[in-house]
């Protein structure tokens, strides 16, 4: 995978993270169960860390 492809994936995950965070905030404000969204955010954080490592190795 090229640095550009890795960066594109990072950018997409960041957008997903922001969207899910907004959904989580709304759900939490209404007293909803946020466990699944928190798991999704944790998964995205892990993927971002992995992609950043790959990008750094590609430099």
C-alpha positions in Angstrom: 0.0 0.0 0.0 1.4 3.4 -0.9 1.6 6.4 1.5 -1.2 8.1 -0.4 -3.5 5.1 0.0 -2.6 4.8 3.7 -3.4 8.6 4.1 -6.7 8.2 2.3 -7.7 5.4 4.7 -6.6 7.5 7.7 -8.7 10.4 6.4 -11.7 8.2 5.9 -11.4 6.7 9.5 -11.1 10.2 10.9 -14.4 11.2 9.2 -16.0 8.0 10.5 -14.7 8.7 14.0 -16.2 12.2 14.0 -19.5 11.0 12.8 -19.7 8.2 15.4 -18.6 10.6 18.1 -21.5 12.9 17.2 -23.9 9.9 17.2 -22.5 8.8 20.6 -23.0 12.3 22.1 -26.6 12.5 20.9 -27.4 9.0 22.2 -25.7 9.7 25.5 -27.6 12.9 25.9 -30.8 11.0 25.5 -29.8 8.3 28.0 -29.2 5.6 25.3 -26.8 2.7 25.5 -23.5 3.8 24.0 -21.5 0.6 24.5 -21.5 -0.4 20.8 -20.5 3.1 19.6 -17.7 3.2 22.2 -16.5 -0.2 20.8 -16.6 1.2 17.3 -14.5 4.3 18.4 -12.0 2.0 20.1 -11.7 -0.1 16.9 -11.1 3.0 14.8 -8.5 4.3 17.2 -6.7 0.9 16.9 -6.9 1.0 13.1 -5.6 4.6 13.0 -2.6 3.7 15.2 -1.8 0.7 12.9 -2.1 2.8 9.8 0.1 5.6 11.2 2.7 3.0 12.0 2.5 1.7 8.4 2.8 5.2 7.1 5.8 5.9 9.2 7.5 2.8 8.0 6.8 3.8 4.4 8.7 7.1 4.8 
